[in-house]
């Protein structure tokens, strides 16, 4: 992989993906997004890993779409661009994904962070959708995921003005789950991923799906989806193991069965 680095924390069942294009401030060209999607797809099929952390550099998580690549695209070019399908592959990742954000997460970088299930924001983190400064608008879910995360008024402020919010406001508005000192962001994200990775894999996948449905369905349909997922889990060996371990006062050993 040319644009990302991968660390396998096999004992913890956690993989860490680091975007590594410092010369262009981790701008996401199609190749780098494709590498992220490919890695996530490999992890989805690999029992050794139960959670993933995606991170960038100390000053920039990702500065958005690679404008060198996007600049030449006209309407037909964007219509035919494979990028939209790569984003869908990232969104389809079934295991827990945590974004550890230090520095700027802008445009497509903010949208990538929002593809994660949980965002941990270092003190230096700044989130924004500055596409409006370029005469365009967010195109990888920014208008939808940001609005659902922080509500209409703040989403409008960011998307229409191009202003950024810092870590504290990101947490206060619900975009990020927690704030920490910048030199602890990745460790905090890995620690959380490690904890999540001790849980039953099928329960994690169904719980993730059910929470994501909350953004898509009515309350009645969402509750219905939750009930179905909850019912399916009753048939898993891991559910028997989890309850037995609790009653026997020992740690459960989940096998994803
Ligand atoms: N794409 C390509 N190159 C970039 C990008 C980018 N998004 N961001 C930075 N770079 C490059 C710069 O061109 C510069 O290159 P060089 O060294 O050759 O001059 C190098 O990275 C360093 O950049 P800066 O000097 O600006 O670095 P700073 O540390 O001073 O600032 C920032 C860092 C704040 C991240 C700043 O670089 C910045 O504001 N970047 C652009 C942010 C942005 O506007 N992002 C939104 C992009 S648009 C998008 O994501 C979605 C839709 C695009 C669709 C387009 C359809 C036509």
Boltz pocket constraint, residues with backbone or C-beta under 6 A from the ligand:
constraints:
  - pocket:
      binder: B
      contacts: [[A, 22], [A, 23], [A, 24], [A, 25], [A, 27], [A, 28], [A, 60], [A, 63], [A, 64], [A, 65], [A, 66], [A, 67], [A, 68], [A, 70], [A, 71], [A, 73], [A, 104], [A, 106], [A, 107], [A, 108], [A, 109], [A, 130], [A, 131], [A, 134], [A, 136], [A, 137], [A, 138], [A, 139]]
      max_distance: 6.0
